[in-house]
Amino acid sequence: MARAVAELANYDAMVVGTPTYHHDTVLGMKDLFENAAVKGVNLKGKIGAAFGSYGWSGEAPRIAAKIMKENFEMEIAASPLLIEYTPDSKGLERCKDFGRKLAELVARQ
């Protein structure tokens, strides 16, 4: 994971997906952000976005986006995408729209 974390600075954008578990992100997401901070990975100005599924509360994508914006000074491209449980046809369309918007932003850079 350490090598992958260091390589984040080489990318134009970072999109993370995380389910909400007990009103928080999962441990793997926390580890990703912590390792990036410890290694001093510079993500300032890069495009960031977050999405995720939830069963009850749905905070995790918002938490991830907030960390990207406040701790890493990334430009959050869109409001976090939240899908309850498994996406239905409307949810899948929202996912596709989310992906298209992000792709368009990255293409403009």
Buried (B, 14 or more C-beta within 10 A) or exposed (E): EEEEBBEBBEEEBBBBBBBBBEEBBBEEBBEBBEBBBEEEBEBEEBBBBBBBBBEEEBBBBBBBBBBBBEEBEBBBBBEBBBBEEEBEEEBEEBBEEBBEBBEEBBEEE
